[in-house]
């Protein structure tokens, strides 16, 4: 099965980072919580997603949404000045 990835034309990584910091969760803790949900994620992969160096998988996005207790709208909102 080919895994589908989402191209980040919206800066999803920055949104994830902002929301993660608001929840006071470190990258390592976030990666562990995702792994406990069965989602393949390392701290390095999370860093790369947040910095826009790596595409995010749909399952990773869903897991991040669940761990942070936010909505897809929160994760996909456009930053001021971006379009």
PDB file of N, CA, C and O in Angstrom:
ATOM      1  N   UNK A   1       0.841  -1.180   0.000  1.00  0.00           N
ATOM      2  CA  UNK A   1       0.000   0.000   0.000  1.00  0.00           C
ATOM      3  C   UNK A   1       0.887   1.244   0.000  1.00  0.00           C
ATOM      4  O   UNK A   1       1.782   1.379   0.835  1.00  0.00           O
ATOM      5  N   UNK A   2       0.638   2.125  -0.917  1.00  0.00           N
ATOM      6  CA  UNK A   2       1.414   3.357  -0.996  1.00  0.00           C
ATOM      7  C   UNK A   2       0.867   4.370   0.011  1.00  0.00           C
ATOM      8  O   UNK A   2      -0.340   4.600   0.077  1.00  0.00           O
ATOM      9  N   UNK A   3       1.763   4.972   0.790  1.00  0.00           N
ATOM     10  CA  UNK A   3       1.320   5.965   1.761  1.00  0.00           C
ATOM     11  C   UNK A   3       1.171   7.304   1.086  1.00  0.00           C
ATOM     12  O   UNK A   3       2.023   7.728   0.305  1.00  0.00           O
ATOM     13  N   UNK A   4       0.075   7.962   1.399  1.00  0.00           N
ATOM     14  CA  UNK A   4      -0.204   9.263   0.823  1.00  0.00           C
ATOM     15  C   UNK A   4       0.301  10.353   1.756  1.00  0.00           C
ATOM     16  O   UNK A   4       0.105  10.276   2.969  1.00  0.00           O
ATOM     17  N   UNK A   5       0.938  11.350   1.205  1.00  0.00           N
ATOM     18  CA  UNK A   5       1.455  12.463   1.990  1.00  0.00           C
ATOM     19  C   UNK A   5       0.779  13.747   1.547  1.00  0.00           C
ATOM     20  O   UNK A   5       0.316  13.869   0.413  1.00  0.00           O
ATOM     21  N   UNK A   6       0.734  14.688   2.452  1.00  0.00           N
ATOM     22  CA  UNK A   6       0.083  15.961   2.182  1.00  0.00           C
ATOM     23  C   UNK A   6       1.147  17.010   1.896  1.00  0.00           C
ATOM     24  O   UNK A   6       2.052  17.216   2.704  1.00  0.00           O
ATOM     25  N   UNK A   7       1.041  17.672   0.748  1.00  0.00           N
ATOM     26  CA  UNK A   7       1.969  18.754   0.426  1.00  0.00           C
ATOM     27  C   UNK A   7       1.591  19.972   1.267  1.00  0.00           C
ATOM     28  O   UNK A   7       0.425  20.358   1.339  1.00  0.00           O
ATOM     29  N   UNK A   8       2.579  20.554   1.886  1.00  0.00           N
ATOM     30  CA  UNK A   8       2.322  21.650   2.815  1.00  0.00           C
ATOM     31  C   UNK A   8       2.307  23.005   2.114  1.00  0.00           C
ATOM     32  O   UNK A   8       3.264  23.773   2.222  1.00  0.00           O
ATOM     33  N   UNK A   9       1.208  23.304   1.386  1.00  0.00           N
ATOM     34  CA  UNK A   9       1.072  24.640   0.812  1.00  0.00           C
ATOM     35  C   UNK A   9       0.594  25.611   1.893  1.00  0.00           C
ATOM     36  O   UNK A   9       0.720  26.826   1.739  1.00  0.00           O
ATOM     37  N   UNK A  10       0.053  25.078   2.973  1.00  0.00           N
ATOM     38  CA  UNK A  10      -0.198  25.826   4.206  1.00  0.00           C
ATOM     39  C   UNK A  10       0.893  25.361   5.152  1.00  0.00           C
ATOM     40  O   UNK A  10       1.245  24.181   5.140  1.00  0.00           O
ATOM     41  N   UNK A  11       1.428  26.231   5.956  1.00  0.00           N
ATOM     42  CA  UNK A  11       2.535  25.839   6.827  1.00  0.00           C
ATOM     43  C   UNK A  11       2.010  25.051   8.030  1.00  0.00           C
ATOM     44  O   UNK A  11       1.935  25.557   9.150  1.00  0.00           O
ATOM     45  N   UNK A  12       1.654  23.802   7.758  1.00  0.00           N
ATOM     46  CA  UNK A  12       1.121  22.916   8.788  1.00  0.00           C
ATOM     47  C   UNK A  12       2.144  22.741   9.900  1.00  0.00           C
ATOM     48  O   UNK A  12       1.784  22.708  11.077  1.00  0.00           O
ATOM     49  N   UNK A  13       3.399  22.629   9.541  1.00  0.00           N
ATOM     50  CA  UNK A  13       4.453  22.420  10.533  1.00  0.00           C
ATOM     51  C   UNK A  13       4.502  23.526  11.575  1.00  0.00           C
ATOM     52  O   UNK A  13       4.646  23.256  12.767  1.00  0.00           O
ATOM     53  N   UNK A  14       4.383  24.761  11.130  1.00  0.00           N
ATOM     54  CA  UNK A  14       4.397  25.892  12.066  1.00  0.00           C
ATOM     55  C   UNK A  14       3.166  25.851  12.959  1.00  0.00           C
ATOM     56  O   UNK A  14       3.248  26.160  14.148  1.00  0.00           O
ATOM     57  N   UNK A  15       2.027  25.471  12.392  1.00  0.00           N
ATOM     58  CA  UNK A  15       0.808  25.353  13.195  1.00  0.00           C
ATOM     59  C   UNK A  15       0.966  24.263  14.251  1.00  0.00           C
ATOM     60  O   UNK A  15       0.578  24.445  15.405  1.00  0.00           O
ATOM     61  N   UNK A  16       1.539  23.127  13.845  1.00  0.00           N
ATOM     62  CA  UNK A  16       1.760  22.030  14.794  1.00  0.00           C
ATOM     63  C   UNK A  16       2.660  22.502  15.926  1.00  0.00           C
ATOM     64  O   UNK A  16       2.372  22.265  17.099  1.00  0.00           O
ATOM     65  N   UNK A  17       3.743  23.167  15.571  1.00  0.00           N
ATOM     66  CA  UNK A  17       4.685  23.649  16.593  1.00  0.00           C
ATOM     67  C   UNK A  17       4.000  24.616  17.557  1.00  0.00           C
ATOM     68  O   UNK A  17       4.137  24.488  18.774  1.00  0.00           O
ATOM     69  N   UNK A  18       3.260  25.586  17.010  1.00  0.00           N
ATOM     70  CA  UNK A  18       2.566  26.567  17.855  1.00  0.00           C
ATOM     71  C   UNK A  18       1.582  25.878  18.802  1.00  0.00           C
ATOM     72  O   UNK A  18       1.549  26.179  19.996  1.00  0.00           O
ATOM     73  N   UNK A  19       0.791  24.963  18.271  1.00  0.00           N
ATOM     74  CA  UNK A  19      -0.205  24.269  19.089  1.00  0.00           C
ATOM     75  C   UNK A  19       0.467  23.367  20.131  1.00  0.00           C
ATOM     76  O   UNK A  19       0.005  23.277  21.269  1.00  0.00           O
ATOM     77  N   UNK A  20       1.547  22.707  19.741  1.00  0.00           N
ATOM     78  CA  UNK A  20       2.282  21.832  20.667  1.00  0.00           C
ATOM     79  C   UNK A  20       2.838  22.645  21.826  1.00  0.00           C
ATOM     80  O   UNK A  20       2.744  22.234  22.982  1.00  0.00           O
ATOM     81  N   UNK A  21       3.417  23.798  21.516  1.00  0.00           N
ATOM     82  CA  UNK A  21       3.984  24.652  22.561  1.00  0.00           C
ATOM     83  C   UNK A  21       2.891  25.202  23.479  1.00  0.00           C
ATOM     84  O   UNK A  21       3.094  25.323  24.687  1.00  0.00           O
ATOM     85  N   UNK A  22       1.741  25.533  22.909  1.00  0.00           N
ATOM     86  CA  UNK A  22       0.619  26.011  23.734  1.00  0.00           C
ATOM     87  C   UNK A  22       0.162  24.936  24.715  1.00  0.00           C
ATOM     88  O   UNK A  22      -0.298  25.240  25.815  1.00  0.00           O
ATOM     89  N   UNK A  23       0.295  23.682  24.305  1.00  0.00           N
ATOM     90  CA  UNK A  23      -0.079  22.555  25.176  1.00  0.00           C
ATOM     91  C   UNK A  23       1.064  22.160  26.108  1.00  0.00           C
ATOM     92  O   UNK A  23       0.923  21.243  26.918  1.00  0.00           O
ATOM     93  N   UNK A  24       2.206  22.861  25.989  1.00  0.00           N
ATOM     94  CA  UNK A  24       3.377  22.606  26.833  1.00  0.00           C
ATOM     95  C   UNK A  24       3.865  21.159  26.704  1.00  0.00           C
ATOM     96  O   UNK A  24       4.152  20.490  27.697  1.00  0.00           O
ATOM     97  N   UNK A  25       3.950  20.697  25.450  1.00  0.00           N
ATOM     98  CA  UNK A  25       4.432  19.348  25.157  1.00  0.00           C
ATOM     99  C   UNK A  25       5.717  19.470  24.342  1.00  0.00           C
ATOM    100  O   UNK A  25       5.734  20.138  23.307  1.00  0.00           O
ATOM    101  N   UNK A  26       6.782  18.835  24.798  1.00  0.00           N
ATOM    102  CA  UNK A  26       8.050  18.827  24.070  1.00  0.00           C
ATOM    103  C   UNK A  26       7.995  17.877  22.889  1.00  0.00           C
ATOM    104  O   UNK A  26       7.093  17.044  22.793  1.00  0.00           O
ATOM    105  N   UNK A  27       8.963  18.004  21.990  1.00  0.00           N
ATOM    106  CA  UNK A  27       8.989  17.146  20.803  1.00  0.00           C
ATOM    107  C   UNK A  27       9.132  15.679  21.170  1.00  0.00           C
ATOM    108  O   UNK A  27       8.462  14.828  20.585  1.00  0.00           O
ATOM    109  N   UNK A  28       9.995  15.372  22.131  1.00  0.00           N
ATOM    110  CA  UNK A  28      10.199  13.972  22.527  1.00  0.00           C
ATOM    111  C   UNK A  28       8.915  13.395  23.113  1.00  0.00           C
ATOM    112  O   UNK A  28       8.511  12.285  22.767  1.00  0.00           O
ATOM    113  N   UNK A  29       8.276  14.152  24.000  1.00  0.00           N
ATOM    114  CA  UNK A  29       7.019  13.699  24.607  1.00  0.00           C
ATOM    115  C   UNK A  29       5.948  13.482  23.538  1.00  0.00           C
ATOM    116  O   UNK A  29       5.198  12.507  23.590  1.00  0.00           O
ATOM    117  N   UNK A  30       5.884  14.391  22.579  1.00  0.00           N
ATOM    118  CA  UNK A  30       4.903  14.276  21.495  1.00  0.00           C
ATOM    119  C   UNK A  30       5.152  13.015  20.676  1.00  0.00           C
ATOM    120  O   UNK A  30       4.217  12.284  20.352  1.00  0.00           O
ATOM    121  N   UNK A  31       6.419  12.763  20.342  1.00  0.00           N
ATOM    122  CA  UNK A  31       6.758  11.578  19.559  1.00  0.00           C
ATOM    123  C   UNK A  31       6.371  10.308  20.321  1.00  0.00           C
ATOM    124  O   UNK A  31       5.853   9.362  19.727  1.00  0.00           O
ATOM    125  N   UNK A  32       6.619  10.285  21.624  1.00  0.00           N
ATOM    126  CA  UNK A  32       6.273   9.114  22.442  1.00  0.00           C
ATOM    127  C   UNK A  32       4.759   8.904  22.453  1.00  0.00           C
ATOM    128  O   UNK A  32       4.291   7.777  22.293  1.00  0.00           O
ATOM    129  N   UNK A  33       3.996   9.974  22.639  1.00  0.00           N
ATOM    130  CA  UNK A  33       2.533   9.871  22.661  1.00  0.00           C
ATOM    131  C   UNK A  33       2.013   9.332  21.323  1.00  0.00           C
ATOM    132  O   UNK A  33       1.084   8.525  21.295  1.00  0.00           O
ATOM    133  N   UNK A  34       2.612   9.782  20.217  1.00  0.00           N
ATOM    134  CA  UNK A  34       2.201   9.292  18.904  1.00  0.00           C
ATOM    135  C   UNK A  34       2.568   7.821  18.726  1.00  0.00           C
ATOM    136  O   UNK A  34       1.781   7.051  18.176  1.00  0.00           O
ATOM    137  N   UNK A  35       3.749   7.428  19.183  1.00  0.00           N
ATOM    138  CA  UNK A  35       4.164   6.031  19.099  1.00  0.00           C
ATOM    139  C   UNK A  35       3.227   5.133  19.898  1.00  0.00           C
ATOM    140  O   UNK A  35       2.919   4.020  19.471  1.00  0.00           O
ATOM    141  N   UNK A  36       2.770   5.613  21.063  1.00  0.00           N
ATOM    142  CA  UNK A  36       1.829   4.844  21.876  1.00  0.00           C
ATOM    143  C   UNK A  36       0.489   4.654  21.173  1.00  0.00           C
ATOM    144  O   UNK A  36      -0.243   3.710  21.471  1.00  0.00           O
ATOM    145  N   UNK A  37       0.168   5.546  20.244  1.00  0.00           N
ATOM    146  CA  UNK A  37      -1.040   5.417  19.422  1.00  0.00           C
ATOM    147  C   UNK A  37      -0.795   4.539  18.191  1.00  0.00           C
ATOM    148  O   UNK A  37      -1.703   4.323  17.388  1.00  0.00           O
ATOM    149  N   UNK A  38       0.437   4.033  18.046  1.00  0.00           N
ATOM    150  CA  UNK A  38       0.774   3.183  16.907  1.00  0.00           C
ATOM    151  C   UNK A  38       1.188   3.950  15.670  1.00  0.00           C
ATOM    152  O   UNK A  38       1.197   3.402  14.568  1.00  0.00           O
ATOM    153  N   UNK A  39       1.533   5.227  15.847  1.00  0.00           N
ATOM    154  CA  UNK A  39       1.927   6.070  14.716  1.00  0.00           C
ATOM    155  C   UNK A  39       3.444   6.195  14.704  1.00  0.00           C
ATOM    156  O   UNK A  39       4.055   6.590  15.697  1.00  0.00           O
ATOM    157  N   UNK A  40       4.038   5.856  13.575  1.00  0.00           N
ATOM    158  CA  UNK A  40       5.492   5.889  13.425  1.00  0.00           C
ATOM    159  C   UNK A  40       5.973   7.338  13.393  1.00  0.00           C
ATOM    160  O   UNK A  40       5.810   8.035  12.392  1.00  0.00           O
ATOM    161  N   UNK A  41       6.567   7.781  14.502  1.00  0.00           N
ATOM    162  CA  UNK A  41       7.041   9.161  14.589  1.00  0.00           C
ATOM    163  C   UNK A  41       8.225   9.209  15.550  1.00  0.00           C
ATOM    164  O   UNK A  41       8.167   8.680  16.660  1.00  0.00           O
ATOM    165  N   UNK A  42       9.292   9.852  15.102  1.00  0.00           N
ATOM    166  CA  UNK A  42      10.445  10.097  15.975  1.00  0.00           C
ATOM    167  C   UNK A  42      10.513  11.593  16.254  1.00  0.00           C
ATOM    168  O   UNK A  42       9.856  12.387  15.581  1.00  0.00           O
ATOM    169  N   UNK A  43      11.303  11.969  17.237  1.00  0.00           N
ATOM    170  CA  UNK A  43      11.482  13.385  17.534  1.00  0.00           C
ATOM    171  C   UNK A  43      12.071  14.097  16.328  1.00  0.00           C
ATOM    172  O   UNK A  43      11.670  15.217  16.010  1.00  0.00           O
ATOM    173  N   UNK A  44      13.021  13.455  15.651  1.00  0.00           N
ATOM    174  CA  UNK A  44      13.661  14.057  14.475  1.00  0.00           C
ATOM    175  C   UNK A  44      12.637  14.262  13.353  1.00  0.00           C
ATOM    176  O   UNK A  44      12.634  15.303  12.696  1.00  0.00           O
ATOM    177  N   UNK A  45      11.776  13.274  13.139  1.00  0.00           N
ATOM    178  CA  UNK A  45      10.743  13.406  12.103  1.00  0.00           C
ATOM    179  C   UNK A  45       9.793  14.553  12.452  1.00  0.00           C
ATOM    180  O   UNK A  45       9.406  15.327  11.577  1.00  0.00           O
ATOM    181  N   UNK A  46       9.417  14.664  13.732  1.00  0.00           N
ATOM    182  CA  UNK A  46       8.545  15.756  14.156  1.00  0.00           C
ATOM    183  C   UNK A  46       9.225  17.103  13.927  1.00  0.00           C
ATOM    184  O   UNK A  46       8.597  18.048  13.451  1.00  0.00           O
ATOM    185  N   UNK A  47      10.506  17.185  14.267  1.00  0.00           N
ATOM    186  CA  UNK A  47      11.265  18.425  14.034  1.00  0.00           C
ATOM    187  C   UNK A  47      11.233  18.781  12.544  1.00  0.00           C
ATOM    188  O   UNK A  47      11.000  19.936  12.186  1.00  0.00           O
ATOM    189  N   UNK A  48      11.466  17.797  11.684  1.00  0.00           N
ATOM    190  CA  UNK A  48      11.497  18.052  10.234  1.00  0.00           C
ATOM    191  C   UNK A  48      10.132  18.482   9.711  1.00  0.00           C
ATOM    192  O   UNK A  48      10.044  19.338   8.830  1.00  0.00           O
ATOM    193  N   UNK A  49       9.073  17.894  10.246  1.00  0.00           N
ATOM    194  CA  UNK A  49       7.717  18.296   9.845  1.00  0.00           C
ATOM    195  C   UNK A  49       7.456  19.734  10.282  1.00  0.00           C
ATOM    196  O   UNK A  49       6.958  20.548   9.504  1.00  0.00           O
ATOM    197  N   UNK A  50       7.797  20.038  11.537  1.00  0.00           N
ATOM    198  CA  UNK A  50       7.558  21.386  12.053  1.00  0.00           C
ATOM    199  C   UNK A  50       8.363  22.445  11.308  1.00  0.00           C
ATOM    200  O   UNK A  50       7.915  23.583  11.166  1.00  0.00           O
ATOM    201  N   UNK A  51       9.544  22.075  10.835  1.00  0.00           N
ATOM    202  CA  UNK A  51      10.383  23.050  10.124  1.00  0.00           C
ATOM    203  C   UNK A  51      10.114  23.062   8.615  1.00  0.00           C
ATOM    204  O   UNK A  51      10.723  23.842   7.882  1.00  0.00           O
ATOM    205  N   UNK A  52       9.201  22.196   8.154  1.00  0.00           N
ATOM    206  CA  UNK A  52       8.840  22.172   6.737  1.00  0.00           C
ATOM    207  C   UNK A  52       9.797  21.384   5.868  1.00  0.00           C
ATOM    208  O   UNK A  52       9.701  21.438   4.642  1.00  0.00           O
ATOM    209  N   UNK A  53      10.720  20.652   6.477  1.00  0.00           N
ATOM    210  CA  UNK A  53      11.694  19.859   5.721  1.00  0.00           C
ATOM    211  C   UNK A  53      11.128  18.514   5.288  1.00  0.00           C
ATOM    212  O   UNK A  53      11.685  17.871   4.398  1.00  0.00           O
ATOM    213  N   UNK A  54      10.046  18.084   5.894  1.00  0.00           N
ATOM    214  CA  UNK A  54       9.482  16.765   5.612  1.00  0.00           C
ATOM    215  C   UNK A  54       7.974  16.887   5.493  1.00  0.00           C
ATOM    216  O   UNK A  54       7.339  17.606   6.263  1.00  0.00           O
ATOM    217  N   UNK A  55       7.397  16.174   4.515  1.00  0.00           N
ATOM    218  CA  UNK A  55       5.943  16.134   4.373  1.00  0.00           C
ATOM    219  C   UNK A  55       5.353  15.327   5.516  1.00  0.00           C
ATOM    220  O   UNK A  55       6.019  14.459   6.081  1.00  0.00           O
ATOM    221  N   UNK A  56       4.124  15.611   5.849  1.00  0.00           N
ATOM    222  CA  UNK A  56       3.432  14.882   6.913  1.00  0.00           C
ATOM    223  C   UNK A  56       2.491  13.856   6.297  1.00  0.00           C
ATOM    224  O   UNK A  56       1.830  14.130   5.295  1.00  0.00           O
ATOM    225  N   UNK A  57       2.437  12.693   6.890  1.00  0.00           N
ATOM    226  CA  UNK A  57       1.507  11.663   6.447  1.00  0.00           C
ATOM    227  C   UNK A  57       0.147  11.935   7.086  1.00  0.00           C
ATOM    228  O   UNK A  57       0.066  12.494   8.180  1.00  0.00           O
ATOM    229  N   UNK A  58      -0.905  11.539   6.401  1.00  0.00           N
ATOM    230  CA  UNK A  58      -2.257  11.770   6.903  1.00  0.00           C
ATOM    231  C   UNK A  58      -2.454  11.115   8.272  1.00  0.00           C
ATOM    232  O   UNK A  58      -3.101  11.698   9.142  1.00  0.00           O
ATOM    233  N   UNK A  59      -1.910   9.921   8.473  1.00  0.00           N
ATOM    234  CA  UNK A  59      -2.048   9.254   9.776  1.00  0.00           C
ATOM    235  C   UNK A  59      -1.312  10.026  10.866  1.00  0.00           C
ATOM    236  O   UNK A  59      -1.768  10.066  12.009  1.00  0.00           O
ATOM    237  N   UNK A  60      -0.184  10.637  10.528  1.00  0.00           N
ATOM    238  CA  UNK A  60       0.551  11.448  11.496  1.00  0.00           C
ATOM    239  C   UNK A  60      -0.256  12.687  11.860  1.00  0.00           C
ATOM    240  O   UNK A  60      -0.314  13.071  13.028  1.00  0.00           O
ATOM    241  N   UNK A  61      -0.875  13.311  10.872  1.00  0.00           N
ATOM    242  CA  UNK A  61      -1.687  14.502  11.109  1.00  0.00           C
ATOM    243  C   UNK A  61      -2.859  14.162  12.027  1.00  0.00           C
ATOM    244  O   UNK A  61      -3.167  14.910  12.956  1.00  0.00           O
ATOM    245  N   UNK A  62      -3.505  13.037  11.762  1.00  0.00           N
ATOM    246  CA  UNK A  62      -4.627  12.613  12.605  1.00  0.00           C
ATOM    247  C   UNK A  62      -4.163  12.365  14.039  1.00  0.00           C
ATOM    248  O   UNK A  62      -4.834  12.770  14.988  1.00  0.00           O
ATOM    249  N   UNK A  63      -3.019  11.701  14.198  1.00  0.00           N
ATOM    250  CA  UNK A  63      -2.486  11.434  15.530  1.00  0.00           C
ATOM    251  C   UNK A  63      -2.129  12.703  16.278  1.00  0.00           C
ATOM    252  O   UNK A  63      -2.398  12.822  17.473  1.00  0.00           O
ATOM    253  N   UNK A  64      -1.524  13.649  15.580  1.00  0.00           N
ATOM    254  CA  UNK A  64      -1.169  14.933  16.198  1.00  0.00           C
ATOM    255  C   UNK A  64      -2.434  15.656  16.637  1.00  0.00           C
ATOM    256  O   UNK A  64      -2.483  16.231  17.724  1.00  0.00           O
ATOM    257  N   UNK A  65      -3.453  15.624  15.792  1.00  0.00           N
ATOM    258  CA  UNK A  65      -4.740  16.228  16.150  1.00  0.00           C
ATOM    259  C   UNK A  65      -5.278  15.610  17.446  1.00  0.00           C
ATOM    260  O   UNK A  65      -5.740  16.324  18.336  1.00  0.00           O
ATOM    261  N   UNK A  66      -5.214  14.290  17.539  1.00  0.00           N
ATOM    262  CA  UNK A  66      -5.738  13.596  18.713  1.00  0.00           C
ATOM    263  C   UNK A  66      -4.915  13.882  19.969  1.00  0.00           C
ATOM    264  O   UNK A  66      -5.477  14.131  21.036  1.00  0.00           O
ATOM    265  N   UNK A  67      -3.587  13.849  19.847  1.00  0.00           N
ATOM    266  CA  UNK A  67      -2.719  14.087  21.011  1.00  0.00           C
ATOM    267  C   UNK A  67      -2.897  15.512  21.535  1.00  0.00           C
ATOM    268  O   UNK A  67      -2.951  15.729  22.745  1.00  0.00           O
ATOM    269  N   UNK A  68      -2.988  16.475  20.628  1.00  0.00           N
ATOM    270  CA  UNK A  68      -3.102  17.868  21.042  1.00  0.00           C
ATOM    271  C   UNK A  68      -4.535  18.259  21.398  1.00  0.00           C
ATOM    272  O   UNK A  68      -4.761  19.308  22.001  1.00  0.00           O
ATOM    273  N   UNK A  69      -5.500  17.422  21.029  1.00  0.00           N
ATOM    274  CA  UNK A  69      -6.893  17.736  21.313  1.00  0.00           C
ATOM    275  C   UNK A  69      -7.383  18.950  20.560  1.00  0.00           C
ATOM    276  O   UNK A  69      -8.129  19.769  21.096  1.00  0.00           O
ATOM    277  N   UNK A  70      -6.954  19.063  19.300  1.00  0.00           N
ATOM    278  CA  UNK A  70      -7.343  20.197  18.464  1.00  0.00           C
ATOM    279  C   UNK A  70      -8.135  19.683  17.261  1.00  0.00           C
ATOM    280  O   UNK A  70      -8.347  18.478  17.119  1.00  0.00           O
ATOM    281  N   UNK A  71      -8.562  20.590  16.410  1.00  0.00           N
ATOM    282  CA  UNK A  71      -9.308  20.223  15.204  1.00  0.00           C
ATOM    283  C   UNK A  71      -8.387  20.286  13.985  1.00  0.00           C
ATOM    284  O   UNK A  71      -7.290  20.842  14.039  1.00  0.00           O
ATOM    285  N   UNK A  72      -8.860  19.703  12.893  1.00  0.00           N
ATOM    286  CA  UNK A  72      -8.118  19.848  11.639  1.00  0.00           C
ATOM    287  C   UNK A  72      -8.047  21.320  11.242  1.00  0.00           C
ATOM    288  O   UNK A  72      -7.037  21.768  10.700  1.00  0.00           O
ATOM    289  N   UNK A  73      -9.102  22.066  11.505  1.00  0.00           N
ATOM    290  CA  UNK A  73      -9.105  23.505  11.190  1.00  0.00           C
ATOM    291  C   UNK A  73      -7.955  24.210  11.916  1.00  0.00           C
ATOM    292  O   UNK A  73      -7.298  25.079  11.341  1.00  0.00           O
ATOM    293  N   UNK A  74      -7.711  23.837  13.181  1.00  0.00           N
ATOM    294  CA  UNK A  74      -6.593  24.426  13.924  1.00  0.00           C
ATOM    295  C   UNK A  74      -5.264  24.112  13.240  1.00  0.00           C
ATOM    296  O   UNK A  74      -4.395  24.976  13.130  1.00  0.00           O
ATOM    297  N   UNK A  75      -5.114  22.874  12.785  1.00  0.00           N
ATOM    298  CA  UNK A  75      -3.857  22.443  12.169  1.00  0.00           C
ATOM    299  C   UNK A  75      -3.658  23.035  10.778  1.00  0.00           C
ATOM    300  O   UNK A  75      -2.527  23.242  10.339  1.00  0.00           O
ATOM    301  N   UNK A  76      -4.764  23.306  10.087  1.00  0.00           N
ATOM    302  CA  UNK A  76      -4.675  23.739   8.690  1.00  0.00           C
ATOM    303  C   UNK A  76      -4.907  25.235   8.489  1.00  0.00           C
ATOM    304  O   UNK A  76      -4.986  25.697   7.351  1.00  0.00           O
ATOM    305  N   UNK A  77      -5.015  25.991   9.569  1.00  0.00           N
ATOM    306  CA  UNK A  77      -5.271  27.427   9.409  1.00  0.00           C
ATOM    307  C   UNK A  77      -4.083  28.094   8.725  1.00  0.00           C
ATOM    308  O   UNK A  77      -2.927  27.714   8.912  1.00  0.00           O
ATOM    309  N   UNK A  78      -4.413  29.096   7.933  1.00  0.00           N
ATOM    310  CA  UNK A  78      -3.368  29.842   7.242  1.00  0.00           C
ATOM    311  C   UNK A  78      -2.798  30.892   8.188  1.00  0.00           C
ATOM    312  O   UNK A  78      -3.533  31.573   8.904  1.00  0.00           O
ATOM    313  N   UNK A  79      -1.484  31.007   8.174  1.00  0.00           N
ATOM    314  CA  UNK A  79      -0.800  31.995   9.000  1.00  0.00           C
ATOM    315  C   UNK A  79      -1.032  33.373   8.392  1.00  0.00           C
ATOM    316  O   UNK A  79      -1.260  33.489   7.188  1.00  0.00           O
ATOM    317  N   UNK A  80      -0.977  34.415   9.216  1.00  0.00           N
ATOM    318  CA  UNK A  80      -1.091  35.784   8.713  1.00  0.00           C
ATOM    319  C   UNK A  80      -0.020  36.032   7.652  1.00  0.00           C
ATOM    320  O   UNK A  80       1.149  35.706   7.860  1.00  0.00           O
ATOM    321  N   UNK A  81      -0.413  36.600   6.532  1.00  0.00           N
ATOM    322  CA  UNK A  81       0.545  36.937   5.489  1.00  0.00           C
ATOM    323  C   UNK A  81       0.863  35.797   4.538  1.00  0.00           C
ATOM    324  O   UNK A  81       1.616  35.989   3.584  1.00  0.00           O
ATOM    325  N   UNK A  82       0.302  34.598   4.777  1.00  0.00           N
ATOM    326  CA  UNK A  82       0.547  33.458   3.882  1.00  0.00           C
ATOM    327  C   UNK A  82      -0.672  33.251   3.011  1.00  0.00           C
ATOM    328  O   UNK A  82      -1.802  33.469   3.450  1.00  0.00           O
ATOM    329  N   UNK A  83      -0.446  32.826   1.770  1.00  0.00           N
ATOM    330  CA  UNK A  83      -1.540  32.451   0.891  1.00  0.00           C
ATOM    331  C   UNK A  83      -1.073  31.525  -0.156  1.00  0.00           C
ATOM    332  O   UNK A  83      -1.863  31.096  -0.997  1.00  0.00           O
TER     333      UNK A  83
END
